[in-house]
Amino acid sequence: MTDPVTAAQSTRSMQAEHLRRQRLERLLRRLPARGEQAMRWLLQPGRIWLRGILGCALIVGGVLGFLPILGLWMLPLGIILLAEDVPLLRRFSARMLEWIERRHPNWMAPLPPEQG
C-alpha cells in the first residue's frame, strides 16, 4: 500500500514537472529557428555531458555578465540546461519560467499565424 501523503506529493511533483515542460516548450517555440533547433538537440536524453559542460559555462558567463560579449541572458539558459539532469535545479527553473510567464507573457505566447 502506498502512503496517501506520498502519493499526493508525487502527483503534485508530476504536475509541476508537466507545467515546467509546457512553459519551456512555449518559450522554445519563440526562439529563432536555429536557436530552437540547437536547444532541442541539447535537450535530448543522450546529451547529458554536453548539457552539463555548456550549462556550467553559461552560468559562469552569466555571472560575469558585466564583461563585454557575456551577459545576464546566459544565466537562465544555463540553469534550464542543467535542470534537465539536476533535480534540485528543476524547481528553481520552474519558478524562473513561471516568473518569465508573469513578467513577460508575450515571450510565452504562441506565435501569431503566418500571413500568406
Contact map, one row per residue, 1 for C-alpha under 8 A:
11100000000000000000000000000000000000000000000000000000000000000000000000000000000000000000000000000000000000000000
11110110000000000000000000000000000000000000000000000000000000000000000000000000000000000000000000000000000000000000
11111110000000000000000000000000000000000000000000000000000000000000000000000000000000000000000000000000000000000000
01111111000000000000000000000000000000000000000000000000000000000000000000000000000000000000000000000000000000000000
00111111100000000000000000000000000000000000000000000000000000000000000000000000000000000000000000000000000000000000
01111111110000000000000000000000000000000000000000000000000000000000000000000000000000000000000000000000000000000000
01111111111000000000000000000000000000000000000000000000000000000000000000000000000000000000000000000000000000000000
00011111111100000000000000000000000000000000000000000000000000000000000000000000000000000000000000000000000000000000
00001111111110000000000000000000000000000000000000000000000000000000000000000000000000000000000000000000000000000000
00000111111111000000000000000000000000000000000000000000000000000000000000000000000000000000000000000000000000000000
00000011111111100000000000000000000000000000000000000000000000000000000000000000000000000000000000000000000000000000
00000001111111110000000000000000000000000000000000000000000000000000000000000000000000000000000000000000000000000000
00000000111111111000000000000000000000000000000000000000000000000000000000000000000000000000000000000000000000000000
00000000011111111100000000000000000000000000000000000000000000000000000000000000000000000000000000000000000000000000
00000000001111111110000000000000000000000000000000000000000000000000000000000000000000000000000000000000000000000000
00000000000111111111000000000000000000000000000000000000000000000000000000000000000000000000010000000000000000000000
00000000000011111111100000000000000000000000000000000000000000000000000000000000000000000100010000000000000000000000
00000000000001111111110000000000000000000000000000000000000000000000000000000000000000000000000000000000000000000000
00000000000000111111111000000000000000000000000000000000000000000000000000000000000000000000010000000000000000000000
00000000000000011111111100000000000000000000000000000000000000000000000000000000000000000000110010000000000000000000
00000000000000001111111110000000000000000000000000000000000000000000000000000000000000000000000000000000000000000000
00000000000000000111111111000000000000000000000000000000000000000000000000000000000000000000000000000000000000000000
00000000000000000011111111100000000000000000000000000000000000000000000000000000000000000000000011001000000100000000
00000000000000000001111111110000000000000000000000000000000000000000000000000000000000000000000010000000000000000000
00000000000000000000111111111000000000000000000000000000000000000000000000000000000000000000000000000000000000000000
00000000000000000000011111111100000000000000000000000000000000000000000000000000000000000000000000000000000111000000
00000000000000000000001111111110000000000000000000000000000000000000000000000000000000000000000000000000001100000000
00000000000000000000000111111110000100100000000000000000000000000000000000000000000000000000000000000000000000000000
00000000000000000000000011111110000100000000000000000000000000000000000000000000000000000000000000000000000001100000
00000000000000000000000001111111000100000000000000000000000000000000000000000000000000000000000000000000001101100000
00000000000000000000000000111111111100000000000000000000000000000000000000000000000000000000000000000000000000000000
00000000000000000000000000000111111100000000000000000000000000000000000000000000000000000000000000000000000000000000
00000000000000000000000000000011111110000000000000000000000000000000000000000000000000000000000000000000000000000000
00000000000000000000000000000011111111000000000000000000000000000000000000000000000000000000000000000000000000000000
00000000000000000000000000000011111111100000000000000000000000000000000000000000000000000000000000000000000000000000
00000000000000000000000000011111111111110000000000000000000000000000000000000000000000000000000000000000000000000000
00000000000000000000000000000000111111111000000000000000000000000000000000000000000000000000000000000000000000000000
00000000000000000000000000000000011111111100000000000000000000000000000000000000000000000000000000000000000000000000
00000000000000000000000000010000001111111110000000000000000000000000000000000000000000000000000000000000000000000000
00000000000000000000000000000000000111111111000000000000000000000000000000000000000000000000000000000000000000000000
00000000000000000000000000000000000011111111000000000000000000000000000000000000000000000000000000000000000000000000
00000000000000000000000000000000000001111111001001100000000000000000000000000000100000000000000000000000000000000000
00000000000000000000000000000000000000111111101000100000000000000000000000000000100100000000000000000000000000000000
00000000000000000000000000000000000000011111111000000000000000000000000000000000000000000000000000000000000000000000
00000000000000000000000000000000000000000011111100000000000000000000000000000000000000000000000000000000000000000000
00000000000000000000000000000000000000000001111100000000000000000000000000000000000000000000000000000000000000000000
00000000000000000000000000000000000000000111111111100000000000000000000000000000000000000000000000000000000000000000
00000000000000000000000000000000000000000000111111110000000000000000000000000000000010000000000000000000000000000000
00000000000000000000000000000000000000000000001111111000000000000000000000000000000000000000000000000000000000000000
00000000000000000000000000000000000000000100001111111100000000000000000000000000000000000000000000000000000000000000
00000000000000000000000000000000000000000110001111111110000000000000000000000000110000000000000000000000000000000000
00000000000000000000000000000000000000000000000111111111000000000000000000000000110000000000000000000000000000000000
00000000000000000000000000000000000000000000000011111111100000000000000000000000000000000000000000000000000000000000
00000000000000000000000000000000000000000000000001111111110000000000000000000100100000000000000000000000000000000000
00000000000000000000000000000000000000000000000000111111111000000000000000001111110000000000000000000000000000000000
00000000000000000000000000000000000000000000000000011111111100000000000000000100010000000000000000000000000000000000
00000000000000000000000000000000000000000000000000001111111110000000000000000100000000000000000000000000000000000000
00000000000000000000000000000000000000000000000000000111111111000000000001101100000000000000000000000000000000000000
00000000000000000000000000000000000000000000000000000011111111100000000001111110000000000000000000000000000000000000
00000000000000000000000000000000000000000000000000000001111111110000000000100000000000000000000000000000000000000000
00000000000000000000000000000000000000000000000000000000111111111000011101100000000000000000000000000000000000000000
00000000000000000000000000000000000000000000000000000000011111111000011111100000000000000000000000000000000000000000
00000000000000000000000000000000000000000000000000000000001111111100001100100000000000000000000000000000000000000000
00000000000000000000000000000000000000000000000000000000000111111110011100000000000000000000000000000000000000000000
00000000000000000000000000000000000000000000000000000000000011111111111100000000000000000000000000000000000000000000
00000000000000000000000000000000000000000000000000000000000000111111011000000000000000000000000000000000000000000000
00000000000000000000000000000000000000000000000000000000000000011111111000000000000000000000000000000000000000000000
00000000000000000000000000000000000000000000000000000000000000001111111000000000000000000000000000000000000000000000
00000000000000000000000000000000000000000000000000000000000000001011111000000000000000000000000000000000000000000000
00000000000000000000000000000000000000000000000000000000000011011111111101000000000000000000000000000000000000000000
00000000000000000000000000000000000000000000000000000000000011111111111111000000000000000000000000000000000000000000
00000000000000000000000000000000000000000000000000000000000011111000011111110000000000000000000000000000000000000000
00000000000000000000000000000000000000000000000000000000000001000000001111111000000000000000000000000000000000000000
00000000000000000000000000000000000000000000000000000000011011000000011111111100000000000000000000000000000000000000
00000000000000000000000000000000000000000000000000000000011111100000000111111110000000000000000000000000000000000000
00000000000000000000000000000000000000000000000000000000001000000000000111111111000000000000100100000000000000000000
00000000000000000000000000000000000000000000000000000010011000000000000011111111100000000000000000000000000000000000
00000000000000000000000000000000000000000000000000000111111000000000000001111111110000000000000000000000000000000000
00000000000000000000000000000000000000000000000000000010001000000000000000111111111000001000100000000000000000000000
00000000000000000000000000000000000000000000000000000010000000000000000000011111111100000100100000000000000000000000
00000000000000000000000000000000000000000110000000110110000000000000000000001111111110000000000000000000000000000000
00000000000000000000000000000000000000000000000000110011000000000000000000000111111111001000000000000000000000000000
00000000000000000000000000000000000000000000000000000000000000000000000000000011111111111100100000000000000000000000
00000000000000000000000000000000000000000010000000000000000000000000000000000001111111100100000000000000000000000000
00000000000000000000000000000000000000000000000100000000000000000000000000000000111111100000000000000000000000000000
00000000000000000000000000000000000000000000000000000000000000000000000000000000011111111100000000000000000000000000
00000000000000000000000000000000000000000000000000000000000000000000000000000000001111111110000000000000000000000000
00000000000000000000000000000000000000000000000000000000000000000000000000000000001001111111000000000000000000000000
00000000000000000000000000000000000000000000000000000000000000000000000000000010011001111111100000000000000000000000
00000000000000001000000000000000000000000000000000000000000000000000000000000001001101111111110000000000000000000000
00000000000000000000000000000000000000000000000000000000000000000000000000000000000000111111111000000000000000000000
00000000000000000000000000000000000000000000000000000000000000000000000000000000000000011111111100000000000000000000
00000000000000000001000000000000000000000000000000000000000000000000000000010011001000001111111110000000000000000000
00000000000000011011000000000000000000000000000000000000000000000000000000000000000000000111111111000000000000000000
00000000000000000000000000000000000000000000000000000000000000000000000000000000000000000011111111100000000000000000
00000000000000000000000000000000000000000000000000000000000000000000000000010000000000000001111111110000000000000000
00000000000000000001001100000000000000000000000000000000000000000000000000000000000000000000111111111000000000000000
00000000000000000000001000000000000000000000000000000000000000000000000000000000000000000000011111111100000000000000
00000000000000000000000000000000000000000000000000000000000000000000000000000000000000000000001111111110000000000000
00000000000000000000000000000000000000000000000000000000000000000000000000000000000000000000000111111111101100000000
00000000000000000000001000000000000000000000000000000000000000000000000000000000000000000000000011111111111100000000
00000000000000000000000000000000000000000000000000000000000000000000000000000000000000000000000001111111100000000000
00000000000000000000000000000000000000000000000000000000000000000000000000000000000000000000000000111111100000000000
00000000000000000000000000000000000000000000000000000000000000000000000000000000000000000000000000011111111100000000
00000000000000000000000000000000000000000000000000000000000000000000000000000000000000000000000000011111111110000000
00000000000000000000000000000000000000000000000000000000000000000000000000000000000000000000000000001001111110000000
00000000000000000000000000100100000000000000000000000000000000000000000000000000000000000000000000011001111110000000
00000000000000000000001001100100000000000000000000000000000000000000000000000000000000000000000000011001111111000000
00000000000000000000000001000000000000000000000000000000000000000000000000000000000000000000000000000000111111100000
00000000000000000000000001001100000000000000000000000000000000000000000000000000000000000000000000000000000111110000
00000000000000000000000000001100000000000000000000000000000000000000000000000000000000000000000000000000000011111000
00000000000000000000000000000000000000000000000000000000000000000000000000000000000000000000000000000000000001111100
00000000000000000000000000000000000000000000000000000000000000000000000000000000000000000000000000000000000000111110
00000000000000000000000000000000000000000000000000000000000000000000000000000000000000000000000000000000000000011111
00000000000000000000000000000000000000000000000000000000000000000000000000000000000000000000000000000000000000001111
00000000000000000000000000000000000000000000000000000000000000000000000000000000000000000000000000000000000000000111
